[in-house]
Amino acid sequence: MAETKGKKDEAAPAKTASLAIRLVPVENSDQPVLANYANVNVAPGMVFIDFGFLEPAMLQALPRVAKAGGKLPESVNGKLAVRVAMGFDGVTMLHQQLSRLIASANKAREPK
């Protein structure tokens, strides 16, 4: 019995705890950034998420041009709003939060 004293129970599931976190803004970091485009790039141990802004008029025109059989541009210029670099643990937490948000939004849309 003395052999097991002090050992962690390896079969016990990991517990999650909720902790309130308050982020204090630095300079103008509390100002919202408008983005209508996102792109994800992976590097060893990191994920880079680029949020950008594409002109809405151009976004609306592209489907019309394609439907009419017109020539689409080879590339589209937009503005990089912000680049976020995250570790995989942060991306996992973001994924969980976004999944809950989407599930809640879909549930709210369902007819009653």
C-alpha angles and dihedrals in degrees: 000000000000089000094067096043110113095013119124117242100248092194093058113105118245112262122224122212130198118231126182111234124192117197114206114213121241119208105321097337091120092065113104117246118216114224131166097174134054133185128187124210125182126215128172106296094349141078121208117205115193116199114196143172123234120189109262093220090057091048090052093047097053097070091046092052092047092048091050090051093247125150113273118217117260090230139008124219120222138159123262105234098183141336118218122196115200138172118238092258090058091047089051091053091047090050091052093049094047091047091054090047093050092046090051092047092049091048091050090053094053113106112248 
